[in-house]
Amino acid sequence: MLDPKYGLQEKMMDFVKDSLQDADVFLFIVDVTDKAEPSEFLIDKLNKIPVPVLLLLNKVDQTDQAGLEKLVEDWHNRIPKAEILPISALNAFNTEIILPKIKSLLPENPPYYDKDQFTDKPERFFVNEAIREKILLNYDKEIPYSVEVVTEQFKEKEGIIFIDSIIYVERDTQKGIIIGHKGEAIKK
């Protein structure tokens, strides 16, 4: 959860807000070393949603028993309905209980999709994600995770797939990085 500072973050937060409505269980992970105050929007939503909330306090290996007890009490006061589990992902402390706990909280429902259906996403989604993945793998830290890909055309013709995609970046200076010298980076 974050306070959006630009358009892509706003879209990401819209997705988070939508997921609050569709969730069967809400898993909220808190870094105990993070001193920032939690989002009041999130706290309010978690107290109002009609589904179980599982709150994981991560990095408990970096706090003492008294500090941990205070954190548990503070979070219990903020989200009284949450079940709080102290964990350390790095040291695998208490992590083995997370999946069984989530499974125990999930309601039984009929399947949403046929067994033969692998996904509910269109082919364009996978094209966008494949291009975005290549950008993140090939550009290291030069290009932030705020890059977005939109496929405008996807046509199959005589065994060939024609794809037209647009790559959006946050700043104009990043366009040159994406394209590279004489177009070498974009070809890659």
Phi, psi and chi 1 to 4 in degrees:
 res  aa     phi    psi   chi1   chi2   chi3   chi4
   1 MET       -  135.0  -66.3  -63.2  -64.9      -
   2 LEU  -152.0  162.0   49.0   84.5      -      -
   3 ASP   -86.8  114.5  -66.6  -38.5      -      -
   4 PRO   -63.1  138.0   16.3  -22.5      -      -
   5 LYS  -111.7  -12.5  -63.1 -169.2  177.9   17.2
   6 TYR  -153.2  174.2   49.9   87.7      -      -
   7 GLY   -54.4  -45.0      -      -      -      -
   8 LEU   -64.1  -41.1 -178.0   61.0      -      -
   9 GLN   -64.3  -35.2  -74.8 -176.0  -15.3      -
  10 GLU   -62.2  -43.0  -72.3  174.2   11.0      -
  11 LYS   -64.3  -40.6  -68.9  -66.7 -177.8 -166.2
  12 MET   -62.6  -41.1  -69.9  166.5   52.5      -
  13 MET   -69.6  -32.4  -69.6  -49.6  -60.0      -
  14 ASP   -60.9  -41.3  -71.8  -16.3      -      -
  15 PHE   -62.5  -42.4  179.5   76.2      -      -
  16 VAL   -61.8  -45.1  169.2      -      -      -
  17 LYS   -62.3  -39.7  -69.6  172.4 -174.1  173.4
  18 ASP   -64.4  -38.8  -71.3  -15.0      -      -
  19 SER   -66.4  -27.0   69.2      -      -      -
  20 LEU   -63.3  -28.5  -73.9  168.8      -      -
  21 GLN   -83.2  -28.0  -63.5  172.4   -1.1      -
  22 ASP   -99.9   -4.7  -64.1  -25.2      -      -
  23 ALA   -74.8  148.5      -      -      -      -
  24 ASP   -96.1  -29.6  -69.4  -40.7      -      -
  25 VAL  -144.2  140.2  174.5      -      -      -
  26 PHE  -110.8  122.5 -162.5   87.5      -      -
  27 LEU  -105.1  116.1 -178.2   65.4      -      -
  28 PHE  -117.2  119.8 -178.1   41.1      -      -
  29 ILE  -108.3  128.3  -56.1  172.3      -      -
  30 VAL  -118.3  131.5  175.3      -      -      -
  31 ASP   -85.3  114.7  178.9  -17.5      -      -
  32 VAL   -68.3  -14.9  -60.1      -      -      -
  33 THR   -87.3  -11.6   63.8      -      -      -
  34 ASP   -79.5  120.2 -173.6    3.9      -      -
  35 LYS   -91.3   -2.4  -58.6  -58.2  177.4 -161.2
  36 ALA   -67.7  146.0      -      -      -      -
  37 GLU   -73.2  138.9  -78.0  -62.7  -48.2      -
  38 PRO   -68.3  154.7   23.6  -30.5      -      -
  39 SER   -62.9  125.9  161.9      -      -      -
  40 GLU   -65.7  -32.6  -74.9  -55.8  -44.4      -
  41 PHE   -58.0  -47.8  166.9   81.3      -      -
  42 LEU   -64.4  -46.9  176.0   64.0      -      -
  43 ILE   -58.1  -44.8  -59.5  -60.8      -      -
  44 ASP   -61.4  -45.7 -177.3   55.1      -      -
  45 LYS   -64.2  -42.9  -75.3  -69.0 -173.7 -176.7
  46 LEU   -64.9  -30.7  -69.2  176.6      -      -
  47 ASN   -76.4  -19.7  -79.6  -44.4      -      -
  48 LYS  -100.9  -23.4  -69.8  179.5  179.9  174.2
  49 ILE   -67.4  144.1   59.9  173.5      -      -
  50 PRO   -87.1   20.6   31.3  -33.8      -      -
  51 VAL  -116.5  160.4  -60.1      -      -      -
  52 PRO   -63.2  145.4  -14.5   23.5      -      -
  53 VAL  -118.0  124.2  175.6      -      -      -
  54 LEU  -109.8  115.0 -169.3   56.6      -      -
  55 LEU  -106.2  118.1 -166.9  151.0      -      -
  56 LEU  -102.0  121.3  -55.0 -178.9      -      -
  57 LEU   -93.1  102.9  -65.1  177.2      -      -
  58 ASN   -91.3  156.4 -168.7   23.9      -      -
  59 LYS    70.9   34.5  -60.9 -173.5 -177.9  177.9
  60 VAL   -67.3  -14.0  -64.6      -      -      -
  61 ASP   -68.8  -11.8   54.1  -52.1      -      -
  62 GLN  -103.7   19.6  -62.7 -176.6   27.1      -
  63 THR  -140.4  162.3 -173.1      -      -      -
  64 ASP   -94.5  173.9   59.6   11.0      -      -
  65 GLN   -60.4  -43.3 -174.1   64.4   31.7      -
  66 ALA   -65.2  -41.6      -      -      -      -
  67 GLY   -64.5  -39.4      -      -      -      -
  68 LEU   -65.7  -44.3  178.8   57.6      -      -
  69 GLU   -60.6  -38.7  -71.7  174.0    6.1      -
  70 LYS   -66.0  -42.8  171.8  116.5  175.4   63.8
  71 LEU   -61.8  -44.8  -79.5  167.6      -      -
  72 VAL   -60.7  -43.8  169.0      -      -      -
  73 GLU   -64.1  -44.4 -176.5 -179.5  -23.8      -
  74 ASP   -60.3  -45.9  -72.1  -12.0      -      -
  75 TRP   -69.8  -33.8  -81.4  105.6      -      -
  76 HIS   -65.0  -36.3 -178.5   69.6      -      -
  77 ASN   -69.4  -34.1  -70.3  -26.6      -      -
  78 ARG   -74.8  -43.6  -73.5 -178.8  178.6  136.1
  79 ILE  -130.9   81.2  -49.7  171.0      -      -
  80 PRO   -58.0  -32.4  -20.3   29.5      -      -
  81 LYS   -79.8  -11.4   73.0 -177.8 -142.8  169.8
  82 ALA   -72.0  141.0      -      -      -      -
  83 GLU   -90.9  122.8 -177.8  171.9  -12.1      -
  84 ILE  -103.2  126.6  -59.5  171.8      -      -
  85 LEU  -123.5  115.6  -62.9  175.4      -      -
  86 PRO   -75.2  132.5   -9.8   21.5      -      -
  87 ILE  -139.6  165.3   66.5  163.5      -      -
  88 SER  -134.2  104.4  170.3      -      -      -
  89 ALA   -63.1  -38.1      -      -      -      -
  90 LEU   -62.5  -42.8  179.2   65.9      -      -
  91 ASN   -98.1    5.4  -63.0  -37.7      -      -
  92 ALA    56.2   34.4      -      -      -      -
  93 PHE   -84.9  120.5  171.4   74.8      -      -
  94 ASN    68.9    4.6 -105.9   -0.4      -      -
  95 THR   -72.8  -24.7   55.9      -      -      -
  96 GLU   -69.4  -15.3   73.8  -76.8   -8.6      -
  97 ILE   -91.9   -8.8   65.1  172.8      -      -
  98 ILE   -66.9  -54.9  -62.0  169.9      -      -
  99 LEU   -61.1  -47.8 -171.6   56.9      -      -
 100 PRO   -59.6  -34.6  -21.6   30.1      -      -
 101 LYS   -66.3  -44.5 -172.6   57.7  161.2  165.3
 102 ILE   -61.6  -46.0  -67.8  170.4      -      -
 103 LYS   -59.3  -38.8  -75.3 -178.8  178.3  179.8
 104 SER   -68.2  -23.9   74.1      -      -      -
 105 LEU   -90.9  -14.5  -65.5  171.6      -      -
 106 LEU   -76.1  135.2  -71.4  172.1      -      -
 107 PRO   -77.7  152.4   27.8  -32.9      -      -
 108 GLU   -82.8  133.3  -80.5 -161.6   35.6      -
 109 ASN  -141.1  158.6  -70.9  -47.6      -      -
 110 PRO   -68.8  157.8   21.6  -29.1      -      -
 111 PRO   -64.4  143.8    9.3  -13.2      -      -
 112 TYR   -76.5  -31.1  -75.6  115.7      -      -
 113 TYR  -129.2  158.6  -52.5  104.4      -      -
 114 ASP   -64.1  155.6  -66.7  -27.9      -      -
 115 LYS   -63.5  -27.5  -71.0 -177.3  179.8 -175.3
 116 ASP   -81.2  -11.8  -64.5  -21.2      -      -
 117 GLN   -88.4  119.2 -173.5  175.6  -10.8      -
 118 PHE   -83.4  -27.6  -65.4  113.0      -      -
 119 THR  -155.9  162.4 -178.8      -      -      -
 120 ASP  -105.0    6.2   63.6  -24.1      -      -
 121 LYS   -94.7  144.6  -57.8  -71.7 -175.5 -159.6
 122 PRO   -76.0  165.0   25.7  -32.0      -      -
 123 GLU   -58.4  -36.2  -71.9  177.5  -40.6      -
 124 ARG   -58.4  -37.2  -74.0 -179.9 -172.7 -137.2
 125 PHE   -57.8  -44.8  170.5   82.2      -      -
 126 PHE   -71.7  -32.7  -66.8  102.2      -      -
 127 VAL   -63.5  -48.0  168.7      -      -      -
 128 ASN   -57.7  -46.3  -64.9  -14.0      -      -
 129 GLU   -68.3  -35.4  -72.4  -58.7  -59.5      -
 130 ALA   -66.5  -42.5      -      -      -      -
 131 ILE   -65.6  -45.1  -65.2  170.2      -      -
 132 ARG   -60.7  -41.4 -169.5  167.4 -179.4  -88.5
 133 GLU   -59.8  -45.3  173.9 -167.1   34.3      -
 134 LYS   -62.2  -38.7  -61.8  -55.6  178.9 -151.8
 135 ILE   -62.4  -48.0  -69.4  168.8      -      -
 136 LEU   -66.4  -32.9  -64.1  173.9      -      -
 137 LEU   -76.0  -36.5  -70.0  173.4      -      -
 138 ASN   -91.0  -14.6  -71.5  -50.7      -      -
 139 TYR  -110.7    6.0  -69.5   91.5      -      -
 140 ASP    49.2 -126.7  -64.3  -39.6      -      -
 141 LYS   -96.9    4.0  -65.0  179.8 -179.5  165.4
 142 GLU   -68.6  -33.1  -63.0  166.1  -19.4      -
 143 ILE  -112.8  123.7  -59.6  -62.1      -      -
 144 PRO   -73.9  172.4   28.0  -33.6      -      -
 145 TYR   -73.6    4.9  -73.1   87.5      -      -
 146 SER   -86.8   11.1   60.2      -      -      -
 147 VAL   -74.0  141.1   66.9      -      -      -
 148 GLU  -132.5  143.4 -176.7   64.4   37.2      -
 149 VAL  -121.9  133.4  178.6      -      -      -
 150 VAL  -127.9  123.1  175.3      -      -      -
 151 THR   -90.6  118.8  -62.2      -      -      -
 152 GLU   -92.2  -28.7  -69.3 -166.4  -33.7      -
 153 GLN  -139.9  136.8 -175.0  179.5   40.4      -
 154 PHE  -145.2  100.3 -173.4   96.4      -      -
 155 LYS  -127.2  136.8  -70.1 -175.7 -179.1  177.8
 156 GLU  -104.0  131.2  -69.7 -173.6   58.6      -
 157 LYS  -149.8  117.5 -167.1  170.5  170.1 -177.8
 158 GLU    52.3   46.3  -60.5  171.0   14.6      -
 159 GLY    78.3    4.2      -      -      -      -
 160 ILE  -117.3  139.6  -62.8  174.3      -      -
 161 ILE  -105.3  123.4  -59.1  173.0      -      -
 162 PHE   -99.9  123.1  -65.4   91.7      -      -
 163 ILE  -126.3  128.4  -60.0  170.5      -      -
 164 ASP  -116.3  117.1  -73.0  -27.7      -      -
 165 SER  -126.7  149.8  -63.6      -      -      -
 166 ILE  -112.2  134.5  -62.5  175.2      -      -
 167 ILE  -104.8  119.7  -59.9  169.7      -      -
 168 TYR  -100.9  136.5  -68.3   98.7      -      -
 169 VAL  -123.8  166.0  -69.7      -      -      -
 170 GLU   -74.7  -39.5 -170.3  175.0   32.7      -
 171 ARG  -126.6  151.8  -64.5 -175.2  -61.6  -86.0
 172 ASP   -59.2  -33.6  -74.7  -19.5      -      -
 173 THR   -63.1  -23.8   56.4      -      -      -
 174 GLN   -78.5  -17.6  -65.5  166.5  -25.7      -
 175 LYS   -60.8  -45.3  -70.2  179.1 -173.6  177.4
 176 GLY   -62.3  -35.8      -      -      -      -
 177 ILE   -67.0  -43.5  -64.4  170.5      -      -
 178 ILE   -62.3  -44.6  -71.9  -77.2      -      -
 179 ILE   -73.4  -45.2  -64.3  167.7      -      -
 180 GLY    79.4  172.5      -      -      -      -
 181 HIS   -65.8  121.3 -178.4   66.0      -      -
 182 LYS    56.9   28.0  -64.6 -175.3  178.9 -177.9
 183 GLY    76.9   11.2      -      -      -      -
 184 GLU   -63.0  -40.7  -70.6  -60.4  -43.1      -
 185 ALA   -67.6  -42.9      -      -      -      -
 186 ILE   -69.4  -31.9 -162.4   78.8      -      -
 187 LYS   -64.3  -40.1  -71.7  177.4 -170.4  173.6
 188 LYS   -62.1      - -172.3  178.0  177.0 -176.9
